[in-house]
Amino acid sequence: MADDGRLVLADLARGLDLPGGHVQWRDTSPEETARRETLEEIRAELGSLTPVEVIESDHFGPDDLTYMIIYVARIRRLLPWADGHESAGRVILSPTEFLAAYRGTRPGLMRHLVSSALTALTAGQRAPEGASEPG
């Protein structure tokens, strides 16, 4: 997520989507996978990752269930775009604009994930309980 609250999205063959993907043999953690996929799909470096949710997926069929770990993070830096990456480009939209444009097979799930991610990111920015507010 950009500092202004907009989402940085991958322009994929299936349409606009959040960056993500599968763990590869050389990935040492789910967090490393999230960072690698974000770099490959939208050419961005991420700040701290906050886990949002774990989702069961039957993408490979009902007898081969997998799990997706959903994270949210602020974009630390957008790198220059060059052809040859895993997406046709990156698009920056407000959450409302993205959800209106989303053409995936489960729009209700995407609404839930975006809402949960925004809540998790906001909660992570609040002052710890007992800390004094500036003022």
C-alpha positions in Angstrom: 0.0 0.0 0.0 1.2 3.5 -0.9 1.6 6.1 1.9 -1.5 7.8 0.7 -3.7 4.7 1.2 -3.9 3.6 -2.4 -3.1 0.1 -3.5 -0.2 -0.7 -5.9 -1.6 -3.4 -8.2 -0.2 -5.8 -10.8 -1.6 -5.5 -14.3 -1.9 -9.3 -15.0 -3.4 -11.2 -18.0 -6.4 -12.0 -15.7 -6.8 -8.3 -14.8 -5.7 -6.1 -12.0 -4.8 -8.0 -8.9 -2.8 -7.8 -5.7 0.8 -9.0 -6.1 1.3 -12.5 -4.9 2.3 -16.0 -5.8 3.7 -19.4 -4.8 6.6 -20.3 -2.6 9.6 -21.3 -4.6 12.3 -23.8 -3.4 14.8 -21.0 -2.8 12.4 -18.9 -0.6 13.4 -19.3 3.1 10.1 -18.0 4.5 6.6 -16.9 3.5 7.7 -13.3 4.1 10.5 -13.7 1.6 8.0 -15.1 -0.9 5.8 -12.0 -0.4 8.7 -9.7 -1.0 10.0 -11.5 -4.0 6.6 -11.7 -5.7 6.0 -8.0 -5.0 9.3 -7.1 -6.6 8.6 -9.4 -9.6 5.0 -8.2 -10.2 5.0 -4.5 -9.3 8.7 -3.6 -8.9 8.3 -2.4 -5.3 10.2 -2.9 -2.0 8.1 -3.4 1.1 8.3 -2.1 4.6 7.3 -4.3 7.6 4.9 -7.1 6.7 1.7 -7.6 8.8 -0.1 -10.9 8.5 -3.8 -10.5 7.7 -5.2 -14.0 7.1 -4.6 -17.5 5.9 -6.9 -18.8 3.2 -7.4 -22.4 2.0 -7.3 -22.7 -1.8 -8.4 -25.5 -4.1 -6.7 -23.9 -7.1 -5.0 -27.2 -7.9 -8.2 -29.2 -7.3 -10.2 -30.4 -4.3 -7.7 -33.2 -3.6 -4.7 -30.8 -3.6 -5.5 -28.0 -1.1 -3.0 -25.3 -0.6 -2.9 -22.2 1.6 -2.3 -18.6 0.9 -0.9 -16.3 3.5 -2.1 -12.7 3.1 0.1 -9.9 4.2 -0.2 -6.1 4.1 2.7 -3.7 4.0 3.5 -0.1 3.1 5.6 0.4 -0.1 9.0 1.4 1.0 10.2 2.2 -2.6 8.9 1.9 -6.1 11.7 0.9 -8.5 11.9 1.9 -12.1 9.7 -0.1 -14.4 11.3 -2.1 -17.2 9.7 -4.6 -19.6 10.1 -8.3 -18.9 8.6 -8.5 -15.4 5.7 -10.9 -14.5 3.1 -8.3 -15.2 2.4 -5.7 -17.9 2.8 -2.9 -15.4 1.6 -1.5 -12.1 -1.5 0.5 -11.4 -2.2 2.6 -8.3 -5.8 2.9 -7.3 -7.8 3.6 -4.2 -9.3 0.5 -2.5 -12.7 1.5 -3.8 -11.5 2.0 -7.4 -9.8 -1.4 -7.3 -12.8 -3.3 -5.9 -15.0 -1.7 -8.6 -12.6 -2.8 -11.3 -11.8 -6.3 -9.9 -12.8 -9.1 -12.2 -11.7 -12.1 -10.3 -13.9 -15.1 -9.6 -14.4 -14.2 -5.9 -15.2 -10.5 -5.5 -16.6 -11.0 -2.0 -13.4 -12.6 -0.8 -11.4 -9.8 -2.3 -13.6 -7.1 -0.6 -13.0 -9.0 2.7 -9.2 -9.2 2.2 -8.8 -5.6 1.3 -11.0 -4.5 4.3 -9.1 -6.8 6.6 -5.7 -5.6 5.3 -6.7 -1.9 5.8 -7.8 -2.7 9.3 -4.6 -4.6 10.1 -2.4 -1.8 8.7 -4.3 0.8 10.6 -4.1 -1.2 13.9 -0.4 -1.6 13.4 0.1 2.2 13.2 -1.8 3.0 16.5 0.2 3.9 19.5 0.6 1.0 22.0 -2.0 0.9 24.8 -0.8 3.0 27.6 1.4 5.2 25.4 0.7 8.9 25.6 -0.7 10.6 22.5 1.1 13.7 21.3 -0.6 16.7 22.2 
